[in-house]
Amino acid sequence: MSLVLTAFLFVLYYGYILLVGLNRELLATRIGATTTLGIPLGMGVIVGAWMLTAVYVAWANRRYDADVRALRARLER
């Protein structure tokens, strides 16, 4: 699971960096009086990273919390 989420994160980050490097004109497109398309896409990268982190935390809590409780119970005996 962590490798899959890491791959998604790399695609998200490096996809944005490649877009900056290879298609600046697209990111310079104005979508408001002073805002360009690059700003909301950059914010999307940040929000996407938070979402991937939240997915991992939820998965890890479901997966590992029961194992940690069982290990603690075994060690306390």
N, C-alpha and C positions, 0 to 999 in steps of 0.2 A: 504494500500500500504506500509506504513512504517513497519508494522509487517511482511509482506512478505519479504521485503528487509532485515530486521533485521534477520529473520530466515536464509536467504541466507548467510548473513555475518557470523552468528554463525557457520553454516555448513562449510564455507570456512576456518575460523580461527581454529575452534576446530577440523575440519577434518585434517588440517595440524599438529596440536599439537598431535592428536592421532596417526597420521602416524609417527611422530618423536618418540613417546613413544612405539609404537607397532611394527614398522618395520624399525628400524634404518639401517639395511643392505641395504634396497632399496634406502634410501636417501644417503647412503655412496657410491653408485655405481658411478664410475668415468665416466664422459661424455667428458672429455678432459684431458689435461695433469695435471691440478691442480683443475679443477672444478668437484664437485659432483652434483648429481641430486637434492640434497636438496636446493642448491643455486637458480636455476631457479624456482623451485617450491615455494620457499619463496618469490621470486620476483613476482611470479604469484599471490600469496595471496595479496601482497600490491597493485598490479595493479587491481586485482579484487575488492578490497575494494574501490579504486578510482572510478572504473566503476560503482559500486553500488551507491556510493555517487552522481555521475553525473546523474544517472537515477533518483534518488530521487529529486535532485535539479531541473531537467527538469520537472518532474511531478509536483512538488510543485509550480514551477513558472507558469505552465499552469493552475493549479487548483486554486491556492490562489490569484494570482495577480488580477484577475477580481473581486474577492470578496473583496479584500482590497480596490480597487478603488471605488467600489460601497459603501462600508462602509464609506470611507472618504467623498464621495459626500453627503451621508446622514447626516453625522456629520457637514458638512460645511453649511448646510441649516439653 
